[in-house]
Amino acid sequence: MRALTPAEVLFDGEVQPAVLPPCDHYAGSEKLMKKSLALQAQLGPVFDITLDCEDGAQIGREAAHAELVASFIGGEEDRFGRVGVRIHDFANPSWRDDVRIILRHARKAPAYITLPKIRSVFDAAEMVAFVEASRCEAGIQKPIPCHLLIETHGALAEVFELAALPGVEALSFGLMDFVSAHNGAIPDTAMRSPGQFDHPLVRRAKLEIAAACHAHGKVPSHNVSTEVRDMSVVANDAARARNEFGYTRMWSIHPDQIVPIVAAFAPRADEIELAADILLAAQAAQWGPTRHGDTLHDRASYRYYWSVLRRAQAIGQTVPESARALFASDESPGGS
């Protein structure tokens, strides 16, 4: 009898939760786009690059900026296919043109399209549907995942419905706009650490977004750290986002932030080894209950340890050779 893999037995026929590289790095100008692509070529696909049409484009030059963004997607510098784009928001008349220009002029489809300042499920659904229709019109074979930015009161109020939308792969928290939307009721200290983790309204928003994502198998992406000199602050922000709030991904706005973010979200070597041992024993037992040391395990803990291996593989960490066959049927975004 063929040994069944985790993907085949642990999710009761449901699609596995999405796994993405743990860092989402934003670049808005041509210079920063080139620098980011060069760094990705050096470090490998351990982080995604989001080319920014929203904040990167000058007023009146939106179409030209979208063409610039398109020129980098699928080009020689895009070695790993992990380059996405953020378009303008629903209230801006340029968002549809952003989508059309990028899908028509890029050499291949972007890894994802980020939709900012979502205010309702209606807005998000219309934008996702337009991306899908434009994808079909452009003759692009595979659907393009959408990432939603949760930074308004309306989006937070409907965050579980937003996470449930087909075509949505990730939800990102837009801390700065969220705090500003409270018109001074939340102090500016909540825009940076440690205040961003302490203010009750901000904590609530972070937790609601993470919970909605995990309920629907989507990726929760934590907001940016505004610290660009002391990387220990960035590393601590990333660790708190992961360990206290359940995030599996985080923004970066400075190249120096990428490595500490990736390191904070990466499983430790001993975690990877433990996960491999437990899952291989489970596979040998046809996924029935097993014992590792003094601890009993069943399918609930197997799902946890499978997530450890999938996250490790997504950023190119070393997985024991004996455990590599476990990925035979894994077709997740960050999988094999």
Helices and strands as residue ranges (DSSP letters): H 6-9, E 23-27, H 30-43, E 47-52, H 62-72, E 83-86, H 95-105, E 113-115, H 121-137, E 146-150, H 153-157, H 159-163, E 168-173, H 175-180, G 188-191, H 195-198, H 200-215, E 219-222, H 231-245, E 249-252, H 255-265, H 269-284, E 290-292, E 295-297, H 299-314, G 321-327
